[in-house]
Amino acid sequence: MPRLDFYTDFKLFVKLNLQNKDVILGRGPGCAVQLPDKRISRRHAVIRHRKGGYWLEDQSTHGTRLNASMLATPTKLEPGDRIYLGPYIIIFQPDETPSEDLSSEVTAQ
């Protein structure tokens, strides 16, 4: 079953199995995982389960970044795709794929 791995400060803090349902991303009380940061809308983005996969849809006023691009239209998620919301990185993982180690992405101060 696909899942979302949530990272902050390049450290994994929660895994969320998608269970064939829509998932709201944001800081509001109706979100699957609340992301407490003022740069994130209460209902920032939605991952919609549709026949054939999961689709990311931006619902914010500031935009949602998928991999290296700002999301312009609903886009089908592919294994390993990265969603960037404020200081959070959310990685779409298929099945039982091990979580990624992002510690090597931390830049020296």
Order of alpha helices (4+ residues) and beta strands (2+ residues): beta-beta-beta-beta-beta-beta-beta-beta-beta-beta-beta
